[in-house]
Amino acid sequence: KRIKMSIQTDDTEMMATADRRYNPLDLFRTRNIRIYTLILFFLWTINSMTYNILSMNSGSIAGERYLNFLLGGVVEIPSYFLAYYVINRWGRVKPTVIFHIVAGLFLAASGLVPHVEQPHLLPL
C-alpha cells in the first residue's frame, strides 16, 4: 500500500507540473537555468556575428568575389556532416568549446589578411 501511495503522489505531482504553463521569464527564475540561458544567448550572438563577419569578409579575399562567396557556402556542406558525426561521437560540450576556439582563431587570422583592391571587378 505504501508504494502505491507514493506512486499516486508522484503521479499527482507529475500531473500538476504537466498542467503548468511556462513563459520566457521561467528561463531566469532559478540560478542554474539562468546561467544556461545567459550562456546560450551569448553563444548564439557570437555564432551569428562570426558567421556574418566571415561571410561578408569573403568578398575581400584575393580572387573573384563571387567565387569566394560560393566556396564559402560549399564549405558548409561537409561541416554539417562533420558536426553530426562529432556530436554523436563526443557529445555537445567538448566539440562546442573546441569549434569555438578554432573559429575564434580563424576569425582573428582573417583580420590579418590584407585587403586587396581589384579594379577589374565592379563594386556592388
PyMOL commands that set and color helices and strands:
alter all, ss='L'
color gray80, all
select helices_A, chain A and resi 2-18+24-28+31-60+65-74+76-90+93-110
alter helices_A, ss='H'
color red, helices_A
deselect
rebuild
show_as cartoon
